[in-house]
Amino acid sequence: MTGAKLYTVARKELLLLSRDLHGLLLLFVMPLVFILVMSLAMQDHYASRSGAPLQVMVVDHANSATAAELVATMQRNQGYHFAVVPPGEHEAALDAARRGNIDLLIEILPELNAFAELQESENITDQEPVVVMKLPAHTSRQQEHIFAGLLQEALGRLRLTTLFETLNAQDLGISLPNEEEMMGASAISTTYLYGNDPANAPSSVQQNVPAWLIFSIFFIVVPLSYTFIQERQLGTLYRMRSMRVSPATLMLGKCVPYFGVNQIQVALMLLAGVFLVPLLGGDQLQLGTNWGSLIIMSAAVSWAALGYALLIAVVARTPEQAVTLGGMGNIIWAAIGGIMVPAFIMPPRMQMLSHLSPMAWALEGFLDVLLRNGGWTMIRDNVGLLGLFGLACMTGAMYVYARMR
């Protein structure tokens, strides 16, 4: 008998949802638009984090072998792409920098040759600059300081090479290390913590697809609470109570169809990241190979969202209250949980606050699977937090419903 009641409640809820066009648009169209817009809008920002080289234009006023050697030395750093132009294109280079078409503009002055040959004034502090950095408005102070360090290293290498040549020419009878040994190039080892492959570095689509997918899953609160309140106003809930439909059966019956809707949301949004975003010029979402963990995370997020939605539904008295409570709650969860603003660019205190949001647990879990190919041991903490959150909300919803008059 309980099974028949559960089936009837679930079927009724599915019929109501199929007639709610606005609710379906909210659940499917809204996250798709957010995924497309945010993935494409933030692509350049994430590209700089994921290894795409910064564009540097070099105006060579020195026009010498020393200047070419300086550029060649800097080109060893794969984080930058250098384009050298003659002095006659100086104004065009400045215009490109002002428009933000390049990330850095440097001018190599003729004084570079004397600098490299250790010819300088008696007072070192009065040394004239030999390279001028010109920064577009979008270049951050961090990028400025990092490139300045690279430039100082390259200038130091030029002088170091001249010093080696001078000492070797004097035939002192000693063996001098080569330049690479002196700079310790072979003493550095790099390991990538997201798969040991720089091609797997985080991209805009890998942040935004799971982020806005989670946001849309939690927005199940709007259609679910709307139908719940409508049934209460029409007296349907009271008739079901008179038929001895228990709170647990009612809640579970409402969860079943919406749980299915959530899984459809997950599948469609992931497919959009894999196929649709690349068609519009964005990066392709990499799903990894750990399908079991992906399914577990999808189920855990849906459970937490449904528990939250049911709690809002039984607490709110009107559809307007439900939209206000559920919508505002979702926006707050998203704002502090790294959905709207990625947590890694938040200040430390905000990052600590983000751990209070269930959306943050969900996002971290999805990133563990999609980005780090994590298994159960990696996602279990976030799955546990989502499970407890959903259970607490579900228990609260059943308690309030049981006391409803």
N, C-alpha and C positions, 0 to 999 in steps of 0.2 A: 504493500500500500504506500509506503514511504517513497519507493522508487517511482510509482505512478504519479504521486504528488510532485516529486522533484522534476519529472519529465514535463508535467503540465505547466509548472511555473517557468521552467526554462523555455519551453515552446512559446508561451505567452510573451515572455520578455523579448524573444527573438522577433516575434511579429511586431511588437511595439517599436523595436529598434529599426526594423526594415521600413517602417513608415515615417521615421524621423530623418528626413533628408538633411536638415540643417546639422543635426548631430553627426551624421555620417560624413558630411563635408568637413566638419571640424576635426574629425578623427583622422581623415585621410588626406584631404587637400591641404590643410594648414601645415602639417609637418613636411609635406613634400615641397611646398613653396619655401619654407624656412631652410630646408636642406639645400635646395638649389641656390637660393640667394646667398646664404651664409657661406657655403662651400666655395662659391665662385668669388665672393667679395673678399674673403680672408685668405685666398689662395697665395697671394704674394707674401703675406706675413708669415704663413707657415712654410713657404718655400725657403725663406731665409733661415728658418730653424731646421729644416730637413736636409740641408746640404746644397741647395741651389746656390751657385756662386754669385757674389755681389758684382755688379757691373762697374768697372773702374775705367775711366777714360784718361789717357796720359797725353799731355801736350808736351812734345820734346823740343824745347828751345835750345838744348845743348847740341843735339844732332851729332853725337859722338859714340864711339864704341863703349865708353864708360856708361853713358846713359842706357844704351842697349843692354849692357851687362846688369845694370841696376834693375831694369824691367824684367830681365830673364830671371834674376834672383827672386824677385817678388812673385813671379809666375809659378814658382815651385809650390806655393801655397794654393791648394786647389779650392780654397774658399772664395777666390776672386777670379774674375775674368777681365783681362786687361786688353784695351784697344788703344793703340798708339796712333796719334794723329800729328801731322806737321804743324808748325806755328801758324801757318796760314789759315788753319781751321779753328783757331783759338776762340773766335766769337761763336761759331757753331757749337763748340764744346760747352761754352758757358751757357748758351741757350738750352742745350740738352739737359744740363745740370739744373737750371732754374725750373724747367718743366717737369723735373722728376723722372726723366727717362733713363738716367744713370744714378748710381748710388754714391759715387765719389768722383771728383775731378782733381787730378794733380798736375802741376806744371813743373817740369824739370828745367832749372835755370842753367845758363852757361857756366856759372861758378862751380858746378858739380865736378868738373875735371880737376880743378885745383884742389878741391876738398878731398877727392879720392887719392890724390898724390901727396897727401899729408902737408899741403901748403896752406897755412892758416896764419892769422894774425897772432901777434904776441899775446894778446889778451883773448883767451878762448871764448870768453863770454860775449865778445864783440863779433864773433863769427857770423858772417852774413848767411841767411838761409839759402840753401841750394835746391830745395824742393818746397813748393807751396801747395797745401791741401785746401781745396774749396769744396764745401759741403752743401748739398741740396737740403731743403727744409725737412725732408722725410728721414734723413740719416740721423740715427740716434747717437747720443753721446757715447754709449757703449761701443757702437761700431766705429766711431771716431777714434776712441782710445785704442781699440784693438788694431785698427789699421795703422795708427801712428806707431805702435810698437813694432808692427811688421816692417814699416818703412825705416825705422831706426835700426832694426836688425839688418836690413839690406844695405843700408849705408855703412854700418859697422863691418859687414862682410867685405865691402869694397876696400875699405882701409886695411882690413886684416889681410886681404889678398896682396895688396901693395907691400905690406910689412913682410909677409912671407917671401915675396920675390926679392926684396931688398936683403933680407938675412941670408937667403940661399945664394944670392949673388956674391956675398962676402965670403962664402966657403968657410964657415966656422968649424966644420968638422963634426957637426951635430946633426942628428936626424930630427927634423921638425914634423909634427903631425900635419896631415892635410887639413883642408878647411872643414870638410864634413866631420872629421873626427873631433876637431876643436869645438864645433857647434853642437856635438852630441846628437846628431840626427838619428843614429842607430840605437840610442839609449831610450827611445820612446816607443811604447807599445800602446795600441788603441784597441779597445773592446767596446762594442755597441751593446747596450743592455736591452735593446729591443730586437734581438735576433742576430746580432753580430754581423749585420749587413746594412751598410748605409742606405741601400735602396729601400729598406723598411722603415726609415725614419718617419716620425709622425707627420701627417699632412692635414690640410684643412678638412678634407672629406672624412678622414678618420676621426676627427674631433666632432664635426658637426652632424654626421649621420647618426651615431649613437646618441648624441646629446639631444637633438630635436626629436628623435624617435622616443626617447624616454619621456620628454615633455608631452608628446602626443598621447602616450600610453596613460599618463596621469590625468590627461584631460577627459578620460572616460567618465570622470566625475560629473560632467555636464549632462550627457544623455541619461546616465543611470539615475542620477538624483532627480532629473526632470520626470521620468516615468514613475519613480517611487512616490514623489509628491503628488503627481496626478492621480495615482491609484489611491492615495490616502484621501485626497479631496473628493474623489468619486465614491469612496466607501469600499473599494475593491479589497483593500488590505484587511478591513474588519470582517468582510465576508470570508476571506481565507482563514482568518483566525477562528471564526465560528466553525469552520470545517476542520479545525485542529491541525492546521499546517504550522508546524513548529518554527520558531525563529531561525533555527539552523537550516531547516529545509528551504525556507523562503530565501535566506541569504545565499545559500549554495545554488539554488535554482536561478537566482539572478546573476550569479558569478559565471555560470557555465557559458552562456552565449557571449558575454562580454570578454571572457577569457579567450574564446575563439577569435573574436574581433581583434584583440590585442596581438594574437599570433599572426593574423593576416597583416596587421600594421607592420610588424617586425619584418615579415617576408618582403612586403612591397617596398618598404623604405631601404632595406639592404639591397634589393635589386636595383633601386634607383641609384644608389651609390656606386654600384658595380657597372651599370650600363648607361643610365641617363646622364649623370654628371659628366662622364668623359665625353659624351656627344656634344655637350655645351662648352667644352674646352677645359674642364676641371680634371683633377686627378681621379684615378680609379680606386674605389674602396677595395682593400684586400681583406678577405674574410678569414684567412688562416685555414687551418685544417682541423681544429678541435671543435667539431660540430656538437659533441655532447655538452661541452661547457657552454656553448652558445645557446643551446636549448634550455639548459638549466637557468642561465641568466635571464632569458626571455620569460620563463615561467615565474621566476622570483620577482621580477619587476612587475609583472602583471598582478601577482598576488598582493604585493604591497599597494599598488594603485587601486585595486578593487576594494581592499579593506578601507583605504582612505575615502574612496568614493561612497561606500555604504555608510560610513560614519557621518559624512557630510549630509547624505540623503536623509538619514533618520533625525539628525539634529535640526536641519533647516525646515522651516514651515511653509515657505513659498519658493517658487522657482527662482525668483530674484535673489533671495537669501542664498540659495544653493550656488548660483552662479557667482555671487560675490564671495562667499566663503571658499568655495572650491577653486574658482579662478584666481582670487588673490593668494590663496595658499599655494597654488601651483607656481605662480609668478615669484613668490618669495622663495620657495624651494629652489626654483631654477636660478634665481639671481645669486643666491649664496652657494649653490651647489655646483657651479662651474658649467652650467648649461648656456647661459647668455654670455658670460665672460669666463673664458678658460681659467681654471684655478691656478695654472702656473704663472699667470701674469698678475695675480692678486698679491697684495702685500701679505707678509707672514701672518698677521692677525686674522685677516680675512680667510686665508687658507685654513687656519685652525677652525674658524667658524663654519667653513663649508662642510666639515665633517659631520655637522648636525643635520644636514639635509639628506633625506632618503634618495633624492636624485643624484647626489654626489656618490653614494654607495653604488647606485645602479651604473652611473657613468664609469666609475673606476673598474667595476666588474666587466663591463663591455669592453673597455680598453684593454684589460688584462687578456681577454679572449682574442679580440680583433688585432691588437697591436703586438702583444707579447706571446700570443699563441698559448696562453695559460691553461692549465688543467684545473681539476677540482681543488687541489691544495692552494692554488693561487686565488681562486674566487670564493672559497668557502666562507671567509669572514664577511664579505659583502653580501653573499647569499643569506647567511645567518642573520645579519642585521635587517635585511629586507623582509625575511620571514618573520622575525619578531615584530617588526613594525606593522606588517599586515595582520598578524595574529592579534596584536593589541588593538588595532583599529576595528577588526572584525568582532572581537569580544565586546568592545565598547558599543558597537552598533547593535549587536544582539541584546545587550543589556538595556539600552535605551528603547529598543523596539518592544521588548517584553513588558516594559513599564508604560508603554504608550496607551493612552486612553482615547 
